[in-house]
Amino acid sequence: MASDTGTARAKLAAIVVTGVLLALVAAGARAGYFAAMPMPPAYKMPPASKATVGQGFCLDLAIVAQHRSSQWMWAGVLIIGTAALCTGIGAMIGPGSAGGDSARARLLENRNAILALVGAVGLAVGWGWVQRSDAATTLGAEATASLAGADDYEMYKACILSRSRWLMGRAEHTWLDNVPGAGDSAHSHEPAPPGSVK
């Protein structure tokens, strides 16, 4: 009787966790959590009085980055909360009783360890979303600050560099600083003014 109760709890926990994760993924996709940041448009030097390409790009980038910052923070917090829930459920229901050598029986027997593993993975994934939210906040702040400039091409260049730093933030490259010349070359790619590259 106790074995049947434990099995039912394990099934219910698996259903709840799976449902929450699927709901998070569906809600995130619908809200645009996985949409890309705006790509820079091709810059053609217009008359000074009509130069708005850089301003438009920086404005779009600032708006989208601000939204992504909030969305990714909520996604990270929800995933971390779900991970904690998995770990808590695993601790409460404990290990299952041995009921055979089948894969299903082994999974039920180690259900608490499996839920703890899911919780650990969820914690790592959720923390990654929180970090990307911080990076999006920085990107949005830099793009917003760029709008205070008076030169349209300088706005354009500043926002391209901000987006480049945001992309580089997906992986840590601090180890490059210990390689002679690597750090300088990694950060020296600035867009050339229109017409200067043939």
N, C-alpha and C positions, 0 to 999 in steps of 0.2 A: 504493500500500500504506500509506504514511504517512497519507494522507488518510482511508482507511478506519479506521485505528487511532484517529486523532483524533476521528472521528465517533462511534466506539464509546465512547470515553472521555467525550465530551460527553453522550451519551445516558445512560451509567451515572451520571454526576454528577447529571444532571437527575432521574433516577429516585431516587437516594439522597436528594437534598435534598427532593424532593417527599414521599417516604415519611416522612422525619424530621419535616417540618412537619405532615403529616396526623396522624402519631402523637402529636405534641405537642398539637394541637388536640383530638383525640379523648380523650386522657388528661386534659387540662384540663377538658373538658366533663364527663367522668365523675366527676372529683374535685370538681366544683362550683366551679371557678375563676371561672366567669362568673355565679355566683349573686349575687343582690343582697344588700346589707347589710340587716339587719332594720329594718323601718319602725316608727316609734313607734306604740304603740297609743293609742287615745283615752283620755284621762285623765278619770276621774270621781272626784271627791273622796269617798273612803270614810272610815269612822271611822278615827281615828288608829291604833288598834290593828291595823287590817287593811290598812293602806296598803302594798301590795307591787307596785303597777304599775310605778313607777319603778325599783325594785330589780330586778324581773324583766327589764325592758327593758335596763337597763345591763348585767346579767349576760349576756344573750343577745348584746348588741352586743360586749362584751368578748371573749367566746368566739369569735364569728364573725370579728371583726377580727384576733384572734391567728392563727387558722387561715389567713385570707386573706393575712396578712403573709408567712407561711412559703411558702404556695403560689405567690403572685405573685413572690416572690424567686426561687424555683426556676424558675418559668416564664421570668422575665426572663433569668436566667443561661443557661438552655438555648437560648433564642432568640438571645442574643448569641453563644453558642458555635457555633450553627448558622450564623449570619451570618459568623463568622470562618472557618468551614469552607468556606463558599461562596467567600469571597474567596481563600482558600488554593488551592482546587481550580482557580479561574479563573486564578490566577497560574501553577500547575503545567502545566495543559494548554495555555495560551496561545491565541492566536487560531487559528481554523480557516482552511483554504485556500479561496480563492474557487472556488465550483463552479457558478456560474450567477447569474441575477437573481431567482430565486424567493425568497419570504419565508423558506422553510426554509433555503435556502443562505445568505441574509444573516444569519439567526440563528446558524447554525453558524460563520460567518466571524467574528462578533462575540461568540462565546460567553464569552470571558474578561471582556469589558466587561459583559455581561448578568449574569454571576455576581457581578461586583463591585458592580453596582447592587443586586442582590438582597441582597448582604451589607450594603450601606449602609442599605437599608430595614429589614432585620432588626435591625441595630444600633439604629436609632431606636426601633423597636417594643419591642425588649427593654429598652432604657433606660427607656422609658415604664412598662413593667411594674415595673421596679425602683423607680422613683419612687413608683408607687402602693403598692408594698409598704411603703415608708417612711411614706407617709401612713396606711396601715392600722395600722402599728405605733403611730403617734402616737394614732390613734383608739382602739385597744385599751387603750393606757396611760391615756388620759383617762377612758375608761369604767370601767376597773378602779379608778382613783383615786376616781371618783364613788361607788363602793360603800362607801367609808369614811364617807360622810355619815350623819346620823341622820334627816334629814327626807326622806320618800319623794318629795315633789314636787320638792324641790331636786335630788335625784338624776335625776329625770325630765327636768327642765329642762336640767341640765348635759349629759346625754347627747344630748339633741336638738341643743344648740348644738355639741357635738363632732361629731355627724354632719353638721350643716350646714357646718362648717368643712371636713370631709372632702370633701363634695360640691363646695364652692367650689375645692378644691385640684385639681380636674380641669383647670382652666384658670387660668393666672396672671392675677391681677387687680391686681398691684402698681401698674399704671399709674393705677389709680383714686385712689391716694394723692395724685397730683399735681393732681387735680380738686377745687377747694374744695367741701367738704361731701359729696363722693361717698363718701369713705372712711368717714365717720361713719355715713352712711345705709346703707352696704353691710353694716355690722357691728352695726347697732342693732336687729335683728329678734329680740327675745326673746319666747318664748311667754308670753302673759298667764296669770295664775292662773285656774283653772277658775271659771266663773261671773262673771268680770269683764268678758267680752265679750258683748254682747247683740245 
